[in-house]
Amino acid sequence: MDSVILDDVDRRLLHALQLDGRAPFSRLAPVLDVSERTLARRYRRLLSTGALRVTGLADTKRAGHAEWLVRLRVRPDATAALARGLARRIDTAWVTVMSGGAELACLFRVPDEAPLPELARHPAVLAVDAHQVLRHLMQRRWQGRMSALSAEQSAAVRPPESTPHAPLVLTDLDERLLPVLAADGRAAYPQLARAVGWSESAVRRRVEELRRGGMLGFDVEIDPVLFGFTVQSLLWLSVSPGRLLTVADALAADPEAGFVGVMTGPHNLLVCIVCRDTDALFRYTTERIGSLRGIERMEISPISGYAKRAAPPRFT
């Protein structure tokens, strides 16, 4: 990624897109008090440098998929190639490289009852540890990238709440449309129509139906380093059953939290935290985690990089 420095306009734009990834610049301009042309130019600049990506994400449970968190101990000389291979898979949601280069962590999304791939047979894989994610506890996104707009501006940008009624059944159009939106959540309707081979009106109508029904949401991929947060880590926590939801809810409300999920296995709670530096990581893990009753064990896995965050990777 080329060197990027965010200013106030960039931050407001990123906050707005996090609230509504497909909001047209014509609607954002009066709310952000910036011209439509300027917003479009800023978006293209951030996109071209690799600093920004908007991705469309299908709701896992509504799509009938299960999530599995997989830890892989690998040969250090094969880590990069294996991470790229996992990132190319359509069933991986994110792929992280842990500090030290001998471990990968990835989230698989597979149809219910479908088996996970036989990763243990890969010659570079030394050990596999897989656990199902039972529940997501985060009801918001990491707050470090969502502090540039006032409450009034946020309310004006935020789309109407989804109102699911009857369960949505994925159609042939959806099977074609969702991968395109995953690669580019802001792809224009004519572009989407060409990509899936359906009419623009049908594509527009279906995107709106998927959003209203809660099947489709949008996220912004951006490196926390651009906001001055240089350290990301996975915390593997073992929490007593009677305190699990209390601890999970408490951590999900922390500004450092980017992901909180309850899972099977000896570590029954996974938390991804974003900190300004290693001192902040130390304080969080000793003072904040240490203050909570019910946590029996903690393992810290610093993240050195991502091969995939949500959208399909750009490399070939």
Secondary structure, 3 states (H helix, E strand, C coil): CCCCCCCHHHHHHHHHHHHCCCCCHHHHHHHHCCCHHHHHHHHHHHHHCCCCEEEEEECCCCCCEEEEEEEEEECHHHHHHHHHHHHHCCCEEEEEEECCCCEEEEEEEEECCCCCCCHHHCCCEEEEEEEEEEEECCCCCCHHHCCCCCHHHHHHHCCCCCCCCCCCCCCHHHHHHHHHHHHCCCCCHHHHHHHHCCCHHHHHHHHHHHHHCCCEEEEEECCHHHHCCCEEEEEEEEECHHHHHHHHHHHHCCCCEEEEEEECCCCCEEEEEEECCHHHHHHHHHHHHHHCCCEEEEEEEEEEEEEECCCCCCCC
